Amino acid sequence: MNREELLNVLNESITMEKKGHKFYKDGAEKIKNSLGRKMLTRLAEDELIHIKRIKEIYDSLLADDLSNIQLEAPLVESFEEIFSRMKGQMDEAVEDLGEVGVDDEEIINVALDLESHAKLYYEAAANKASDEKVKKFYELLAKEEKNHYDLLVNTNKYLENPSLFYGMGYH
């Protein structure tokens, strides 16, 4: 991948992340369940972090100097870790389940599609990258998007059947 192609991929990445941020922010305002709301809010914040990191790579590439780029492993939290941390708020989320509607499910399903698409896009970008730092960067982004996808899958399962999670020891 030449410099111009890489700049285009980075631009597309920024556009995708901005769309994801807007979707998660809007979804968090619409979703009825408090756990789902918190999860979408967290994902919106993560998208802002992705945008910042992508812009750093973009600006460094424009300056023809990728040497100052620091690649950090993503903070990967499992649903179980998040669930445990939020367990004090679970009563509120369980009460909200009576209000869960089709909109909540649709929001999570669209979010799953967004994360799946982003993961595949970043994997493809990593495979095409000729610079090792850029390749590693996109591999890290793909890993973060997979983590987001897994979080959403488990949030969806929780919204469908919270007693399953309590029965599995998440209480």
N, C-alpha and C positions, 0 to 999 in steps of 0.2 A: 504494500500500500504506500503510495507516494504521499508527500506532505499535503498536497491539495485534497486528496481523497481522505486523508486522516482528519483534516480540518472539517470537511463535510460530515464525516461520521461523528465528530465531536459536536458539531452544530446540531445534528439530528438527535444526538443524545441529550443535549440541553433542552431541545424542544419536547422530547418524550418526557423528561423529568418534570418540566414545567406543567405539562398536561396532567401528569400523575399527581403533582402537588395540588393542582386545582381540583382534580377529581376527589382526592382524599379530603381536602379541606371542605369542599361542598358536601361530600358524603357524610362527614362527621357532623355537619350541621343538620342533616336530614335524618340520619339513622336514629331509630327510637331507643335501641338498647344501649345502655351506658358502656358496657364492655366493648361493643362494636365501635362506639363513638371514640373511646380511648384508643383503640387499636388504629382506627383511621387517622386520628390526630397524630399518633406516633409516626405512622407511615408518611403523612404530609411533612412532618419535620425531617424525616430521613431523606425525602426527595430534595429538600432545600440543601441538605448536606451534600447530596450527590451533585446538584447543580454547581455548588461552590467548588467541589473537587474537579469536576469536568472543566469548569472555566479556568482553573489554575493550569491544567494541562494545556488547554487551548491557548492561553496567554503565553505560556512557556514555549509552546511550539511556534507561535508567531515571532517570538524573540529568538528562535533557533537555539534555545537553551533548556533542555529537559533535565539538566543536572540538579536543579534545585527542587525537583519534585520529590516529595516524601510519600511513599506508598505505605499505607497503614492497613493492617488486616481489619476487616469489618468487625464491628461489635455484633457478634451473633448471639442473640438470646433465643432460647427455645421458648415455645409457648408455655411450657411447664414453669420456666423461670419467671416469665411475665405473669402467668396465672398465680403463682405463689406470692409474688410481690403485690399483686392486686387483690389478694384474697379478702382483705378487709373491706373491699368495695363490692364483693360478689353478691351480698344480699341485695344491694340496689340493682345489680344486673339481673338477678333472678326475678325480682319484682317486675323489672322492665320486660321480661319475656312475655308477659301477658299482652304487651303492646307491640311485639315483633310482628311485622307485616311483610308483605311481598316486597315492599321497597327495601327493607333491610337485606333480604336475601339477594335481590337484584344488585344492590350496591356491592355486596361482598363478591358476587359472581363476576361483575364487571372488573372489580379490583383484581380478582384472580387472573382474568384474561390479560390485564395490563402487566401484571408481574411476570406472567408466563412469556408474553411477547418481549418484555424488556430483557429477561434472562437470555432468551434465544438471540436477540439482537446483540447483546454484549458478548455472548460466546462467539458469535460470528465475527464481531469486530476484533476480538482477541485472536482468533485464528488467522485473520488477515493482517494483523499488525506486524510490521517488520522490526520496530523498535521494542526491545525487551521491556522497558518501563511501561510503555503504552499497553503492551500485551498483558503484563501483570495487572495493570490498572483495570483493564476491562474484565479480566478474570475475577478480580475482587468485586467489581460491580455485579457481575453475573452471580457470584456467590451471595451477595447481599439481596439481590432480587429473588433468588431461590428461597432465602430465609423469609423474606416478606411473604412469598407464596405459601410457604409452610405455616406461617403464623395465621394467614387468612383461612387456610383450610381448617386449622384447629379452632379458630374463632367461629367459623361456620358450624363445625360439629358441636361446639359448646352451645351456640344459639339454638340448634336443633334439639339438643338433649343435654341440658346441664347436669342432670342427675348422673349421667355417664361419667362425667369428670369428677363429681364428688365420689362416685363409687370406685373410681380408679385411684383415689388417695389424694386428690388435689384439694383438700379441705383443711 
